[in-house]
Amino acid sequence: MHVSLFIELSKIVVLDLSNNLFDNLSLEMISDSLSRNNNLLELKLENVGLNVKNGHYINEILSKNCSILHYNLSRNEFKGNVLQIFLEVLTLTKTVLTFDISYNKLQEDDLFNIGSMLMNNNTLENINISGSSFTSISMEIIQKALKNKNVTNIKICYLNNINLNDDLAFMLLQNFNETKLEEFYLDSNYLGDTGVVIFSNFIKNNKKLRKLSLNSSNISSHIFFCLTKAIEINEKLEELFYMNNNIDCNSIAFIKEVVMNKPESFSIFLSLSSIDKKEISGLQAISQIKLY
């Protein structure tokens, strides 16, 4: 998309320019206009071709505009030096609440820089770094940042599809109760039996977590039992997303037992396609079970 005449943006509160391919002239015009916009609260630039060569236009917006609370830069290649500069500015920024940098092909150095930013930013509440390539080094600093309650204020964290293995899952989930997380999204990951058991032990007494998403997590039924017992004991959790998983008759029995001992406000989300047709009508009769 070539922008030859960019419209006046001064009154726009939410701007979504996702799924367009901008040339440098267009990005320069967008950057210039948004840098002077004091009303804009949310900027979405998902899949617009941002990379190390043109990312400085986004850094200009962040450095000059103090009104934007939510940045979505998902599905670009916004990494390396331009991401490092963005994070340096973000560390000092006291207004940004949400940062979505998912599926940007981030590497170890990028994730290390994100962790460093989180260790020094007490304003950001929502971070999405899904689809990144984690190593033990980058996982360690992200985990340390999340549990640094004296500074980090992250309440919502998306770590979907980050190729977890047993060791990385253990690193991520240990000391989980030391975080401020209220919503945790771990879709499309392999937690491993050990990881699920460790996570379950922390969930039992967690006083903050309200939403947990484990869609497409391929948890075996005998380990799923540990998770459901932990959820049954937990008094804070309101929603469990468990869609696109294999659910056998044992898992269904565990789910029924959980919801029977939870308040009406609790909900568990399941996929119709994952459940035996003979079980569907019985589950539909339970208001806390949401089938899609």
C-alpha positions in Angstrom: 0.0 0.0 0.0 1.5 3.3 -1.0 0.2 6.4 0.9 0.5 9.5 -1.2 -1.8 11.6 0.9 -2.1 10.5 4.5 -5.3 11.7 6.2 -5.3 13.9 9.3 -5.1 11.6 12.3 -5.5 14.0 15.2 -8.9 12.8 16.4 -8.3 9.0 16.0 -8.1 7.0 19.2 -7.5 3.5 17.9 -5.6 3.1 14.6 -5.3 -0.3 12.9 -3.1 -0.3 9.8 -2.4 -4.1 9.9 -1.9 -6.3 6.9 -0.7 -3.5 4.6 2.7 -3.2 3.0 4.1 0.3 3.5 7.1 1.8 1.7 9.5 4.1 3.5 7.8 7.3 2.4 4.5 6.0 3.8 6.0 5.0 7.1 7.7 8.4 7.4 4.4 10.1 6.8 2.7 7.9 9.3 5.4 8.4 11.9 5.4 12.2 11.4 1.6 12.4 11.8 1.4 10.0 14.8 4.2 11.7 16.6 2.1 14.8 16.9 -1.2 13.0 17.8 -2.0 13.3 21.5 -5.3 11.5 21.3 -4.2 8.1 20.0 -4.4 5.3 22.6 -3.8 2.2 20.5 -1.6 1.5 17.5 -1.9 -1.8 15.5 0.8 -2.4 12.9 0.5 -6.2 12.6 2.1 -7.7 9.4 3.1 -4.4 7.7 6.7 -5.3 6.8 8.5 -3.7 9.7 12.2 -4.7 9.8 15.7 -3.6 10.8 15.8 -1.1 7.9 12.5 0.8 8.4 11.8 0.1 12.1 13.3 3.5 13.2 10.0 5.1 12.1 8.2 3.3 14.9 10.9 4.3 17.3 10.3 7.9 16.4 6.6 7.5 17.3 7.4 5.9 20.7 10.0 8.6 21.6 7.7 11.5 20.7 4.2 10.3 21.5 3.3 9.9 25.2 -0.4 9.1 24.7 -0.2 5.7 23.1 -1.0 2.9 25.7 -1.1 -0.1 23.4 1.4 -1.2 20.7 0.8 -4.2 18.5 3.8 -4.9 16.2 3.0 -8.6 15.7 4.1 -10.6 12.7 6.9 -8.4 11.4 10.6 -8.7 11.6 11.0 -5.9 14.1 14.1 -7.2 15.9 17.9 -6.6 16.3 19.1 -3.0 16.7 15.7 -1.4 16.0 14.0 -3.5 18.7 16.9 -2.8 21.1 16.4 1.0 20.7 12.6 0.6 21.0 13.1 -1.3 24.3 15.6 1.3 25.6 12.9 4.0 25.1 10.2 1.7 26.5 12.2 1.2 29.7 11.9 4.8 30.4 8.3 5.3 29.2 5.7 5.5 32.0 2.6 5.3 29.8 2.7 2.1 27.6 0.6 -0.7 29.1 0.6 -3.3 26.3 3.3 -4.5 24.0 2.7 -7.2 21.4 5.9 -8.3 19.7 4.7 -11.8 18.9 5.9 -13.8 15.8 8.7 -11.4 14.9 11.3 -14.2 14.6 13.0 -13.0 17.8 16.3 -14.6 18.8 18.2 -15.0 22.0 19.6 -11.4 22.0 16.1 -9.9 21.4 14.5 -11.9 24.2 17.4 -11.0 26.5 16.8 -7.3 25.8 13.0 -7.8 26.4 13.8 -9.4 29.8 16.2 -6.5 30.6 13.4 -4.0 29.8 10.9 -5.8 31.9 13.3 -5.8 34.9 13.4 -2.0 34.7 9.8 -1.1 33.7 7.1 -0.9 36.3 4.3 0.4 34.0 3.9 -2.3 31.3 1.1 -4.8 32.2 0.6 -6.9 29.1 3.3 -8.6 27.0 3.0 -10.9 24.1 6.2 -12.7 22.9 4.6 -15.7 21.4 6.2 -17.5 18.5 9.8 -16.8 19.6 12.8 -19.1 19.8 13.7 -19.5 23.4 16.9 -20.9 24.8 17.8 -21.6 28.4 19.5 -18.2 28.7 16.6 -16.2 27.3 14.1 -18.2 29.3 16.0 -17.6 32.5 15.9 -13.8 32.1 12.2 -13.7 31.2 11.4 -15.9 34.2 13.5 -13.7 36.5 11.8 -10.6 35.1 8.3 -12.0 35.6 8.9 -12.9 39.2 10.6 -9.6 40.0 7.7 -8.2 42.0 9.6 -5.1 43.1 9.7 -3.7 39.6 7.9 -5.8 37.0 4.1 -5.2 36.9 3.2 -7.7 34.2 -0.3 -9.1 34.8 -1.0 -10.6 31.4 1.6 -12.7 29.5 1.4 -14.6 26.2 3.9 -17.3 25.6 2.1 -19.3 22.9 4.0 -21.5 20.5 7.5 -21.0 21.9 8.7 -24.6 21.5 8.9 -25.5 25.1 10.7 -28.7 26.1 10.9 -30.3 29.6 13.9 -28.2 30.6 12.5 -24.8 29.4 9.0 -25.6 30.9 10.7 -26.3 34.3 12.6 -23.0 34.1 9.5 -21.0 33.2 7.1 -22.5 35.7 9.4 -22.7 38.8 8.6 -20.0 41.3 5.4 -19.2 39.4 3.7 -17.9 42.5 6.2 -15.1 42.8 4.8 -13.4 39.7 1.9 -10.9 39.5 0.3 -12.8 36.6 -3.5 -12.7 36.4 -3.7 -14.1 32.9 -1.3 -16.7 31.4 -1.4 -18.0 27.8 0.7 -21.1 27.0 -1.2 -22.4 23.9 0.5 -24.8 21.4 3.3 -25.8 23.8 4.7 -29.0 25.2 4.8 -28.6 28.9 5.9 -32.2 29.6 4.6 -34.3 32.5 7.1 -32.8 34.9 6.2 -29.3 33.8 2.5 -29.9 34.4 3.1 -31.4 37.8 5.2 -28.5 38.9 2.7 -26.0 37.5 -0.2 -27.8 39.2 1.6 -27.5 42.6 1.9 -23.8 42.2 -1.7 -23.3 40.9 -3.1 -24.8 44.1 -2.4 -21.9 46.3 -2.0 -19.1 43.7 -4.0 -16.0 44.7 -3.7 -14.0 41.5 -4.2 -16.1 38.4 -7.7 -15.6 36.9 -7.3 -17.0 33.4 -5.2 -19.9 32.2 -5.0 -21.0 28.6 -3.5 -24.4 27.6 -5.1 -24.9 24.2 -3.3 -27.5 22.0 -1.1 -28.5 24.8 -1.3 -32.3 24.4 -1.4 -33.1 28.1 -1.9 -36.8 28.8 -5.0 -37.7 30.8 -3.2 -39.0 33.9 -1.3 -35.8 34.2 -4.4 -33.7 33.4 -5.7 -35.2 36.7 -3.0 -33.3 38.6 -4.0 -30.1 36.9 -7.7 -30.5 37.5 -7.2 -31.3 41.2 -5.0 -28.1 41.5 -7.7 -26.0 39.8 -10.4 -27.5 42.1 -8.4 -26.3 45.1 -7.6 -22.9 43.7 -10.1 -20.3 44.8 -9.1 -17.5 42.4 -9.1 -19.1 38.9 -12.1 -18.1 36.8 -11.4 -19.5 33.3 -9.5 -22.4 31.9 -9.1 -22.6 28.1 -8.4 -26.3 27.1 -9.5 -26.4 23.5 -8.0 -28.6 20.8 -6.7 -31.2 23.2 -7.4 -35.0 23.3 -10.1 -35.5 25.9 -10.9 -39.1 26.8 -13.5 -40.5 29.2 -11.1 -40.1 32.2 -10.5 -36.5 31.4 -14.2 -35.8 31.1 -14.7 -37.4 34.6 -12.0 -35.1 36.0 -13.6 -32.0 34.4 -17.1 -32.9 35.8 -15.6 -33.3 39.2 -13.9 -29.9 39.0 -16.9 -27.9 38.0 -19.1 -29.6 40.5 -16.8 -28.2 43.2 -16.3 -24.7 41.7 -18.7 -21.7 41.8 -21.0 -20.9 39.0 -18.7 -18.1 37.9 -16.0 -20.6 36.9 -15.8 -21.7 33.2 -13.8 -24.2 31.2 -13.7 -24.0 27.4 -13.5 -27.2 25.4 -13.6 -28.1 21.7 -16.6 -30.1 20.4 -14.3 -31.9 17.9 -12.1 -33.2 20.8 -15.0 -35.0 22.6 -16.8 -38.2 21.9 -20.3 -37.5 20.5 -21.8 -39.7 23.2 -20.5 -37.3 25.9 -21.5 -34.0 24.3 -25.1 -33.8 25.5 -24.1 -34.5 29.1 -21.4 -31.8 29.0 -23.8 -29.3 27.4 -26.1 -29.6 30.4 -23.4 -28.2 32.6 -23.4 -24.4 32.4 -19.8 -24.0 33.5 -18.6 -26.0 30.5 -18.4 -24.0 27.3 -18.2 -26.1 24.1 -17.1 -24.6 20.7 
